[in-house]
Amino acid sequence: MSEPLYLAKSASGYPALLPRMANRHGLVTGATGTGKTVTLQALAERLSYAGIPVFMADVKGDLSGIGAAGELTPRLQQRICELGLEGFQPFANPVACWDVFGAQGVPVRATISDLGPLLLARLLGLNETQTGVLQLVFRIADDEGLLLLDLKDLRAIVQHVGDHAKDYKTEYGNVSTASIGAIQRGLLTLEEQGGDCFFGEPMLDIHDLMQCDANGRGVVNILAAEKLIHTPALYSTFLLWLLAELFEQLPEAGDLDKPKLVFFFDEAHLLFADAPQALIDKVEQVVRLIRSKGVGVFFVTQNPLDVPEKILGQLGNRVQHALRAFTPRDQKAVQSAAQTMRANPAFDAAKAITELGVGEALISCLDEQGRPNVVERGLIFPPASRLGPLTTDERLGLIHGSPLQERYGQAIDRESAYEILKGQPATVPAGVSPRPGAIPAPAAPAGRSAGYRTTSATAPAQHPVEAPAGAESGGGLLGGLGELLGGSTGPRGGRREGVLEAAAKSAVRGIAGTVGRELGKQILRGVLGSILGGRR
């Protein structure tokens, strides 16, 4: 069994988070300036040291310092003496930097199809009618076999549906010109905000977030969110999509000795702001069930009332920093926070919350049986890593020396809806395999593992490189005749139907009908397809 992760020193002992209970989720709350960010860094560092990979967003730009050793300043030495931390030595943690915009980290992308219509509708700020039209657009793309990978694909199919609204009206229903215009305006706004950087291929493989270094320490994945946080809808949608990916792709794992990944939702109030009830219900379901997939989710926010009650009830581990009761809502938050923790007869939790100093918190974690421990008031242990960001040179060296950068750094634009509808061939970047999923992963340089620093490490598992489809097909007259009858594969992996293949598909459609198509799409869209979009 893994050793407890001691978080603080209290009057009665040392409150600790048990690694096997980290997948029971948690909550870190506190007003601005009370030490919440340092607690987040210290908690991530202890999880990493225990061999548990971590994902967290860096909304202020200072969490990247977890990848560098701290400095023993006089103030830190004084705190160490107060806490009785003998033998405290600064150290760096293995870190992987990610960035939706590709400037402060390895680019991270998702496809339009994988995000799905409802998450996109929330991202675009669409109303119910406009959301229905967007769902219709996705349905038409499904039925016509058009891949939706990036924003230009979605713009092309929306324009196509708008231009042929009369043709689709009988089978799919009315397509409002006003709704088409609203969707297109939303896409233009999203593109101006940099959303086009997020959509495309190669899409993030979530297993790249669950790595350990050669010493068995979990990699701390840091999403650079200083710019992203200025687009709250994109920020929250991205994190929600990532959580849904973990839920859909990871197999059932049961109760593990320690989680596969701990996921921190910083600025959690952005996730639930203006979210429809159906989406909140689905998030609750994911949070409740993802525990069995070996993933722990910690929400980080200023006010516990920012998290809906149904989800708040799933968060067993609590770290509560000071709250200021200046307004009626603040007073309600104080009472709510105090009542959700197991009372300690030694002090009044509600009163203590308003009296806590910087770096001090009320802590209540689950015991071996999954029961909440009595809340304790303690001083949070400081992290051994740097309290401050990495320098520009440190960050760039980490990014450019990472095999993850070579795997995800070059965007791929293969044949999809835009190329088909506009009649423009896709271009293949130099050195990129012509088929999806065939991106070569170069061997890691000596002394460096996948995307993080370490003194010695083995190269990450390589993704298999597929040979281009059709590489062995013959040429000449017979080859051309074969392609005409049997079909061929284009240079970007796009499939061109032959005469025989088209006839066969037509016959199958006539036999299978609507039921077959619906069943296929239900399978492909995945478990969360009804709300969170699905993979195709």
Disulfide bonds with the S-S distance in Angstrom:
none
